[in-house]
Each structure stands twice: as C-alpha cells, then as structure tokens.
Amino acid sequence: MSTETRGESQLQRTLMFLAIGLVLGGAVTYGALTPTLSQVPDLSNKINQLQRQVNQLTQVMEYKIGASMPLTGNLSDVGTQWQTVLQMASDDLNAEMAKDGIKAKFTLVIKDDKSSVTGALQIVQTLGQSGVKVIVGPAASDQIKACLSYVIDNKIVLISPSSSSAALAIPNDYIFRTVGSDAIQAKALAALVNSERINRVIVFHRDDEYGVAFANFFEREFTALGGSSRAIPYASNHTDYASDVAQLSTTAQHAGVSGIVMISLDTDGMNILSHAKDDAFLSSLNWFSSDGLLGATGLLAQNIAQFMQKTNFMWTRLIFRENQLHTDFAARYKAKVGSDPPIFSANLYDAVFLAGWAIVRAIPLTSSGEVIKSALPDVAKKYYGASGWCIFDANGDKMYQDYSIWTIQTQNGTYAYADLGSYSEGMISFSQPRQP
C-alpha cells in the first residue's frame, strides 16, 4: 500500500470515528436529557456532510482543456502531426498529476478549426459555451486576432504555441503565447541577410496578420543595418501562386534586388517554391525565409532541394538552449512516428502543461477564467519544459527566444537539413566560416 493510500485510509477512519463519536454523543445526550426526535435528522446531515468531504478528498476531479487545431486546410501539414504531440502532452500531464498525488485528470477536447479565421472563432465560441476556460491554440496570428474580443469578453484563456505576430503583443489580455514575438525573429532574419552582404531585397509575404507585421518589423531592422527592402504581399488563400511568382520575378528584375525574403507558412510556401524553381531570374538570387516554412513536407524533394541549394536558401527557426527535456521529448516523438517533431511541437507540448497547472492553481475556482489567467504567469515563471524556460513577458509572450540558422545540404547522397549557426542577443554566429 502506498503512502498516499495509507493517508487516505487514515483520514477516512478518523472522520468515521468522529461521526461515530457524534452518534454516541447524541445517544448519551438523548438518554440523559431526552431530546426531541428532530435532532436525529441534524445528526444524519452532519454525517452525510462528513462523508461528502471524504469523497471530495479521495475523488479524482476531471477537467477539460480545449484545443483549436488546424487539422485540415492550409496549415494541416503541421496540424495533423501536432495530434501526436497533444496526446503525448495529455498522457504525460496526467501521469504527473498521479505521481504528485494531485486529484486531477485532464481531457483534451480537440477541434478542427480548418486553418481558417472563422473556423477558429467558431471553435473557441463552442468550447467556451460548453464551459471550457482554457484553450490551446489557435495556431495562426490572424485566428488569434479574430478571437481576441470574444475571449476577453468571456474570460477564456488562449495559449497559442505558434502565433508570433508582433501586432498581438498586447498586455493584460487573455492571450498567452509560448513562442517569442516576431519582433525578435525579424531582427534575427535582418541580421542574417545583412551578414550575407545582401543589401537590397524584396519581402514577399502573406497578406495577413503574421506576414504584414513581420514585413514591417523586418524593414525597420534591415533599414537600421543599412539595407533597403520592398514589401510585396500575396493573398494567403490562393490554391496556386504561379501568377504571383511571375509578378514577383518581374518586380525583382526592375527593382534590381539581390535577395528574396519569403514570409510564408508551409502549404503556400511550398507552392511558391515549386514555381520559383523554374524561373531563371529568381533562381539567380539569394533566398531567405522565416520559420513558418519549416513545417512543410517536400522541402527535401530533389527539385525543391536543388533550388534551395542553388539560391543559398537560409531560414531562421526556433532554437532551444541545451535541454535534456527537449532531447527526450524529440526522441519519444520520433520513436512514435518515425520522424522528428515538426516546428512548434515543444511549444505546443509545454502549452498543454501550462494549461493544466494553471487549472490546478485555480482550484476550487476552476470555472473562473479570470483566476486561471492570474495563475498562468506564476506557473510559467517556475516552469521549465521541452521548449525551455516558459516565463512570459508583460504581453504574455515567451520572454526569451533564440534562433538557429538552417539550410539544406547534401549528406551521403541525400538531402538533409543542416544547422549553420545561431542568433542570440543580437549576434549572428556561424558554426563554420562563411564564403566572402
């Protein structure tokens, strides 16, 4: 018998003895003072109350955590892979509760928001109306923006693992993000482009909350380094970008640029590259990208990989400081599905844990989103997970975020991702000397 079980049994015996004492005390009183029979129901109520307290101390309470995920639509490449991460996080969180003797069990309610703004808002509203007060997701910044007013009005906490638009760095709302703001990554990407002696670029970006804010912050940082950039937006809801890429090529030739900075997500980014590889002028430029592209499948396909090598394609991506928790998480994920976890997986895993522990901190007021919101920063301040230290800044975003620099190289006759260096505290550091 475990210490916990012995403790519960002892508590039950103590309360039962107390109840028996009340009964005996009542009997003695009855014999000595001959009370009215109306006292018997009062005594029974006291016994029942004590029994309910015993049950509450020994019963495992179940809590729901919502999840608004892009299981279909243009973010589904990553979203479908995230389902494994959610299951891992749920299993590990419940195991931790049991190990620590906490009478709480969490169930993830996963809904498909179809990668859309309206889908995300509908999911958040549905979960909120069912009483869920903490939701992991949505993934994209324009989805978060669409949900902002609703979650503030209804006191529902959102914890996004991947929304990074600097325009959403808002203090004291109900939005938390386990990833750093793009204001940091834009600075890293500008430093990377500058380090390659590229001083005139086009920023080809999604015309949404994520892409517009990133382009604006990149222009500010790149200009400060002496560079010049021109932003060209493209609609994020197209199924094919052949005409957009053709227009990009024409504009790039007239502008005399030497580089393209692409701010995309996985599906649109892959489609853009599939057309750019066949354009002679675009193939002669240096290409750079943010980490939104990295979740795309097919980047290592021969025709795409050859184009990326030809254009010296480099991108910034989240990096985690040396962290055994992340190493173990990544190894367990790979053992399950046979591949490395996709981008933002560690951030998603930690978001589930933060949601669970914030609920625990809010007990018995778990139905109050306001109490959970107040508990979350304190939980994050003390939580070190797969993505590292999760402390939030004043805007509810991850305070500390570093980036690595990646490319695609040929290794043993096949194409593979290669880590070239890192960006930290304003400095680009390459792991090997760069060609002048």
C-alpha positions as CSV (number, residue, x, y, z in Angstrom):
1,M,0.0,0.0,0.0
2,S,1.3,3.4,-1.0
3,T,1.9,6.3,1.5
4,E,-1.0,8.1,-0.3
5,T,-3.4,5.2,0.1
6,R,-2.5,4.8,3.8
7,G,-3.0,8.5,4.3
8,E,-6.4,8.4,2.7
9,S,-7.4,5.3,4.8
10,Q,-6.3,7.0,8.0
11,L,-8.3,10.1,7.1
12,Q,-11.4,8.1,6.4
13,R,-11.0,6.2,9.7
14,T,-10.6,9.5,11.6
15,L,-13.7,11.0,10.1
16,M,-15.7,7.8,10.7
17,F,-14.6,7.8,14.3
18,L,-15.7,11.4,14.5
19,A,-19.0,10.5,13.0
20,I,-19.4,7.6,15.5
21,G,-18.5,9.9,18.3
22,L,-21.2,12.2,17.2
23,V,-23.7,9.4,17.2
24,L,-22.6,8.1,20.6
25,G,-22.6,11.6,21.9
26,G,-26.1,12.1,20.6
27,A,-27.2,8.8,22.2
28,V,-25.8,9.8,25.6
29,T,-27.4,13.1,25.3
30,Y,-30.7,11.5,24.3
31,G,-30.6,9.2,27.4
32,A,-29.6,11.9,29.8
33,L,-31.7,14.9,28.5
34,T,-34.3,13.1,26.4
35,P,-34.1,15.5,23.4
36,T,-36.7,15.7,20.7
37,L,-36.5,13.4,17.6
38,S,-35.9,16.5,15.5
39,Q,-32.2,16.2,16.4
40,V,-31.8,12.9,14.6
41,P,-32.0,14.4,11.0
42,D,-29.5,17.1,12.1
43,L,-27.1,14.4,13.1
44,S,-27.6,12.5,9.9
45,N,-26.9,15.6,7.9
46,K,-23.6,16.1,9.7
47,I,-22.6,12.5,9.0
48,N,-23.5,12.9,5.3
49,Q,-21.6,16.2,5.1
50,L,-18.5,14.5,6.6
51,Q,-18.9,11.7,4.1
52,R,-19.0,14.2,1.2
53,Q,-15.8,15.8,2.4
54,V,-14.2,12.4,2.5
55,N,-15.3,11.7,-1.1
56,Q,-14.0,15.1,-2.3
57,L,-10.6,14.4,-0.8
58,T,-10.4,11.0,-2.5
59,Q,-12.2,11.6,-5.8
60,V,-10.2,12.4,-8.9
61,M,-11.7,15.5,-10.5
62,E,-11.8,15.8,-14.3
63,Y,-11.1,19.0,-16.1
64,K,-11.3,19.8,-19.8
65,I,-8.7,21.7,-21.9
66,G,-9.8,22.8,-25.3
67,A,-7.6,22.6,-28.4
68,S,-8.2,24.6,-31.6
69,M,-6.0,22.9,-34.2
70,P,-5.6,23.2,-38.0
71,L,-6.3,19.5,-38.9
72,T,-7.5,20.5,-42.3
73,G,-6.8,23.5,-44.6
74,N,-3.5,25.1,-45.5
75,L,-1.9,24.5,-42.1
76,S,-2.8,20.9,-41.9
77,D,0.7,19.7,-42.8
78,V,1.8,20.7,-39.3
79,G,-1.6,20.4,-37.6
80,T,-2.1,16.7,-38.3
81,Q,1.4,16.0,-36.9
82,W,0.6,18.0,-33.8
83,Q,-2.1,15.5,-32.8
84,T,0.7,13.1,-31.6
85,V,2.2,16.0,-29.6
86,L,-1.1,16.7,-27.9
87,Q,-1.6,13.0,-27.0
88,M,1.9,12.9,-25.6
89,A,1.3,16.0,-23.5
90,S,-2.0,14.8,-22.2
91,D,-0.6,11.4,-21.2
92,D,2.4,13.0,-19.5
93,L,0.4,15.6,-17.7
94,N,-2.0,13.1,-16.2
95,A,0.9,10.9,-15.2
96,E,2.5,13.8,-13.4
97,M,-0.7,14.6,-11.6
98,A,-1.0,10.9,-10.4
99,K,2.7,10.9,-9.4
100,D,2.3,14.0,-7.3
101,G,-0.8,12.9,-5.6
102,I,-3.0,15.6,-7.2
103,K,-6.6,14.5,-7.6
104,A,-7.0,16.0,-11.1
105,K,-7.3,14.4,-14.5
106,F,-7.3,16.3,-17.8
107,T,-9.1,15.6,-21.0
108,L,-8.2,17.4,-24.2
109,V,-11.1,18.4,-26.4
110,I,-9.5,18.7,-29.8
111,K,-11.5,20.5,-32.5
112,D,-10.5,21.2,-36.2
113,D,-10.6,24.9,-36.9
114,K,-9.8,24.2,-40.6
115,S,-6.9,26.6,-40.6
116,S,-9.4,29.5,-41.0
117,V,-10.2,32.6,-39.1
118,T,-14.0,31.9,-39.0
119,G,-13.3,28.3,-38.0
120,A,-11.1,29.3,-35.1
121,L,-13.7,31.7,-33.8
122,Q,-16.5,29.1,-34.0
123,I,-14.4,26.6,-32.2
124,V,-13.5,29.0,-29.4
125,Q,-17.1,30.0,-29.1
126,T,-18.3,26.4,-29.0
127,L,-15.7,25.4,-26.4
128,G,-16.4,28.5,-24.3
129,Q,-20.2,27.9,-24.3
130,S,-19.6,24.3,-23.1
131,G,-17.7,25.7,-20.1
132,V,-14.1,25.3,-21.2
133,K,-12.0,28.1,-19.8
134,V,-8.5,27.3,-21.2
135,I,-7.9,26.6,-24.9
136,V,-4.6,25.6,-26.5
137,G,-4.3,27.3,-29.9
138,P,-5.3,28.5,-32.4
139,A,-2.1,28.3,-34.5
140,A,-2.1,31.4,-36.7
141,S,-2.0,35.0,-35.6
142,D,-5.0,36.1,-37.8
143,Q,-7.0,33.4,-36.0
144,I,-5.9,34.8,-32.6
145,K,-6.8,38.3,-33.7
146,A,-10.3,37.1,-34.7
147,C,-10.9,35.5,-31.3
148,L,-9.4,38.4,-29.2
149,S,-12.6,40.3,-28.4
150,Y,-14.6,37.1,-27.6
151,V,-12.1,35.7,-25.2
152,I,-11.6,39.0,-23.4
153,D,-15.4,39.5,-23.0
154,N,-16.0,35.9,-21.9
155,K,-12.8,35.5,-19.8
156,I,-11.4,32.5,-21.7
157,V,-7.6,31.9,-21.8
158,L,-5.9,31.1,-25.1
159,I,-2.4,29.6,-25.1
160,S,-1.0,29.6,-28.7
161,P,2.1,27.6,-29.4
162,S,2.8,29.3,-32.7
163,S,1.2,32.7,-33.1
164,S,4.0,35.2,-33.2
165,S,2.8,38.4,-34.8
166,A,4.3,41.4,-33.0
167,A,1.0,43.2,-33.5
168,L,-0.6,40.9,-30.9
169,A,1.9,41.7,-28.2
170,I,-0.8,43.2,-26.0
171,P,-0.6,43.5,-22.2
172,N,-3.3,42.2,-19.9
173,D,-5.4,40.4,-22.4
174,Y,-6.4,36.7,-22.3
175,I,-3.9,35.7,-24.9
176,F,-0.6,33.9,-24.0
177,R,2.0,32.6,-26.4
178,T,4.7,30.0,-25.7
179,V,6.8,31.4,-28.5
180,G,8.6,34.7,-28.8
181,S,7.2,37.6,-30.7
182,D,8.2,38.1,-34.4
183,A,9.8,41.4,-33.4
184,I,12.7,39.2,-32.2
185,Q,12.8,36.9,-35.2
186,A,12.5,39.8,-37.7
187,K,15.7,41.2,-36.1
188,A,17.4,37.9,-36.4
189,L,16.4,37.5,-40.1
190,A,17.6,41.0,-40.9
191,A,20.9,40.3,-39.3
192,L,21.2,37.1,-41.3
193,V,20.5,38.8,-44.6
194,N,23.0,41.6,-43.7
195,S,25.7,39.0,-42.8
196,E,25.4,37.7,-46.3
197,R,26.2,41.1,-47.7
198,I,22.8,41.4,-49.3
199,N,21.6,45.0,-49.1
200,R,18.6,45.2,-51.4
201,V,15.7,42.7,-51.0
202,I,12.0,42.1,-51.7
203,V,10.0,40.8,-48.8
204,F,7.4,38.5,-50.4
205,H,4.9,37.9,-47.6
206,R,1.4,36.7,-46.7
207,D,-1.1,39.5,-46.6
208,D,-2.3,38.6,-43.2
209,E,-1.7,39.4,-39.5
210,Y,1.5,37.3,-39.5
211,G,3.0,38.4,-42.8
212,V,2.3,42.1,-42.7
213,A,3.6,42.6,-39.1
214,F,6.7,40.5,-39.9
215,A,7.4,42.5,-43.1
216,N,7.1,45.8,-41.2
217,F,9.4,44.8,-38.4
218,F,11.9,43.3,-40.9
219,E,12.0,46.6,-42.8
220,R,12.7,48.5,-39.7
221,E,15.5,46.3,-38.6
222,F,17.0,45.9,-42.0
223,T,17.0,49.6,-42.7
224,A,18.8,50.2,-39.4
225,L,21.5,47.9,-40.7
226,G,21.8,50.0,-43.9
227,G,19.7,47.8,-46.1
228,S,16.7,48.5,-48.3
229,S,13.6,46.4,-48.6
230,R,10.4,46.5,-50.5
231,A,7.3,44.6,-49.3
232,I,5.1,42.7,-51.8
233,P,2.1,41.0,-50.2
234,Y,0.3,38.0,-51.7
235,A,-3.1,36.6,-50.8
236,S,-2.9,33.8,-48.3
237,N,-6.0,31.9,-49.6
238,H,-4.9,31.1,-53.1
239,T,-4.6,27.5,-54.1
240,D,-1.8,28.2,-56.7
241,Y,0.7,31.0,-56.8
242,A,2.0,30.8,-60.4
243,S,0.9,34.3,-61.3
244,D,2.1,35.7,-58.0
245,V,5.6,34.3,-58.6
246,A,5.7,35.6,-62.2
247,Q,4.9,39.1,-60.9
248,L,7.5,38.7,-58.2
249,S,10.1,37.9,-60.8
250,T,9.2,40.9,-63.0
251,T,9.2,43.3,-60.0
252,A,12.5,41.9,-58.7
253,Q,14.2,42.4,-62.0
254,H,13.1,46.0,-62.3
255,A,14.0,46.8,-58.7
256,G,17.5,45.4,-59.0
257,V,17.4,43.3,-55.8
258,S,19.8,40.6,-55.0
259,G,17.7,38.7,-52.5
260,I,14.1,37.5,-51.7
261,V,12.9,37.2,-48.1
262,M,9.8,34.9,-48.1
263,I,7.4,35.2,-45.1
264,S,5.1,32.2,-45.7
265,L,3.6,29.2,-44.0
266,D,4.1,25.6,-45.1
267,T,1.5,25.0,-47.9
268,D,1.7,28.4,-49.6
269,G,5.5,28.4,-49.2
270,M,5.9,25.1,-50.9
271,N,3.7,26.1,-53.8
272,I,5.7,29.3,-54.2
273,L,9.0,27.4,-54.3
274,S,7.6,24.9,-56.8
275,H,7.1,27.8,-59.3
276,A,10.2,29.9,-58.4
277,K,12.5,26.9,-59.1
278,D,11.5,27.2,-62.8
279,D,12.2,31.0,-63.0
280,A,15.7,31.8,-64.2
281,F,16.0,35.2,-62.6
282,L,14.5,34.1,-59.2
283,S,16.9,31.2,-59.3
284,S,19.9,33.6,-59.5
285,L,19.0,35.4,-56.3
286,N,19.7,34.6,-52.6
287,W,16.6,33.4,-50.8
288,F,15.8,33.7,-47.1
289,S,12.8,32.7,-45.0
290,S,11.3,32.8,-41.6
291,D,10.4,29.6,-39.7
292,G,6.8,29.5,-41.0
293,L,8.0,27.4,-44.0
294,L,9.8,24.7,-41.9
295,G,6.8,22.5,-41.3
296,A,6.3,21.9,-45.0
297,T,6.6,18.3,-46.2
298,G,8.5,18.0,-49.5
299,L,11.3,20.5,-48.8
300,L,13.8,17.7,-49.2
301,A,12.4,16.5,-52.5
302,Q,15.1,16.7,-55.2
303,N,13.7,19.5,-57.3
304,I,12.9,21.8,-54.4
305,A,16.2,21.0,-52.5
306,Q,18.2,21.7,-55.6
307,F,16.6,25.1,-56.0
308,M,17.3,25.9,-52.3
309,Q,20.9,24.9,-52.6
310,K,21.3,27.0,-55.8
311,T,19.8,30.1,-54.1
312,N,21.8,29.6,-50.9
313,F,18.4,29.4,-49.2
314,M,18.6,30.0,-45.4
315,W,16.0,30.5,-42.8
316,T,15.7,31.2,-39.1
317,R,14.0,28.8,-36.8
318,L,13.4,28.5,-33.1
319,I,16.2,27.0,-31.2
320,F,16.1,25.7,-27.6
321,R,19.1,26.0,-25.3
322,E,20.7,22.7,-24.4
323,N,17.8,21.0,-22.7
324,Q,17.5,17.3,-21.8
325,L,13.8,17.6,-21.6
326,H,13.6,18.7,-25.3
327,T,16.0,15.9,-26.3
328,D,13.9,13.3,-24.5
329,F,10.7,14.7,-26.0
330,A,12.0,14.7,-29.5
331,A,13.3,11.2,-29.2
332,R,10.0,9.9,-27.9
333,Y,8.1,11.6,-30.7
334,K,10.4,10.1,-33.3
335,A,10.0,6.7,-31.8
336,K,6.3,7.0,-32.2
337,V,6.1,8.3,-35.8
338,G,9.5,7.7,-37.3
339,S,10.4,11.4,-37.9
340,D,11.5,14.4,-36.0
341,P,8.8,16.6,-34.4
342,P,7.6,19.5,-36.6
343,I,8.1,23.1,-35.8
344,F,6.5,24.5,-32.6
345,S,6.0,21.0,-31.2
346,A,7.8,21.6,-28.0
347,N,5.9,24.9,-27.6
348,L,2.7,23.0,-28.0
349,Y,3.7,20.3,-25.5
350,D,4.5,23.0,-22.9
351,A,1.3,24.9,-23.6
352,V,-0.7,21.9,-22.5
353,F,1.3,21.5,-19.3
354,L,0.9,25.2,-18.5
355,A,-2.8,25.0,-19.1
356,G,-3.1,22.0,-16.7
357,W,-1.0,23.5,-13.9
358,A,-2.8,26.8,-14.2
359,I,-6.1,25.0,-13.6
360,V,-4.6,23.2,-10.6
361,R,-3.5,26.5,-9.2
362,A,-7.1,27.8,-9.7
363,I,-8.7,25.0,-7.7
364,P,-11.5,25.3,-6.5
365,L,-12.2,28.3,-8.8
366,T,-11.5,26.3,-12.0
367,S,-14.7,27.7,-13.6
368,S,-13.2,31.2,-13.5
369,G,-11.1,32.2,-16.5
370,E,-10.0,35.3,-14.7
371,V,-8.5,33.2,-11.8
372,I,-6.8,30.9,-14.3
373,K,-5.4,33.9,-16.2
374,S,-4.0,35.3,-13.0
375,A,-2.4,31.9,-12.1
376,L,-0.8,31.3,-15.5
377,P,2.1,33.8,-15.3
378,D,3.2,32.4,-11.9
379,V,3.0,28.9,-13.2
380,A,5.1,29.8,-16.3
381,K,7.7,31.6,-14.2
382,K,8.5,28.4,-12.4
383,Y,8.0,26.0,-15.4
384,Y,11.0,24.8,-17.4
385,G,9.8,22.4,-20.1
386,A,10.7,20.9,-23.5
387,S,10.9,24.4,-25.0
388,G,12.9,25.8,-22.2
389,W,12.0,28.4,-19.6
390,C,8.4,29.5,-20.3
391,I,8.4,32.7,-18.4
392,F,6.1,35.3,-20.0
393,D,6.9,39.0,-20.6
394,A,4.4,41.8,-19.9
395,N,2.5,41.0,-23.1
396,G,2.0,37.3,-22.3
397,D,4.6,36.2,-24.8
398,K,7.6,33.9,-24.1
399,M,10.3,36.3,-22.8
400,Y,13.4,34.6,-24.0
401,Q,13.8,33.2,-27.6
402,D,16.9,32.3,-29.6
403,Y,17.0,31.2,-33.2
404,S,19.2,28.9,-35.3
405,I,20.1,29.3,-39.0
406,W,19.3,26.4,-41.2
407,T,19.7,25.4,-44.8
408,I,19.6,22.2,-46.9
409,Q,22.8,20.3,-47.8
410,T,23.7,17.1,-49.4
411,Q,24.8,14.4,-46.9
412,N,25.7,10.9,-48.0
413,G,24.0,11.3,-51.3
414,T,20.7,12.6,-49.9
415,Y,19.3,16.0,-49.0
416,A,19.1,16.9,-45.3
417,Y,18.6,19.9,-43.1
418,A,21.8,21.4,-41.8
419,D,22.3,23.8,-38.9
420,L,24.7,26.6,-39.9
421,G,24.7,28.7,-36.8
422,S,22.6,30.8,-34.4
423,Y,21.2,34.2,-33.4
424,S,21.3,35.2,-29.8
425,E,21.3,38.6,-28.1
426,G,21.7,40.5,-31.3
427,M,24.6,38.5,-32.8
428,I,24.8,36.0,-35.7
429,S,27.3,33.2,-35.1
430,F,28.1,30.6,-37.8
431,S,29.4,27.2,-36.9
432,Q,31.7,27.3,-39.9
433,P,33.4,30.1,-41.8
434,R,31.2,31.8,-44.5
435,Q,32.4,32.4,-48.0
436,P,33.1,36.1,-48.8
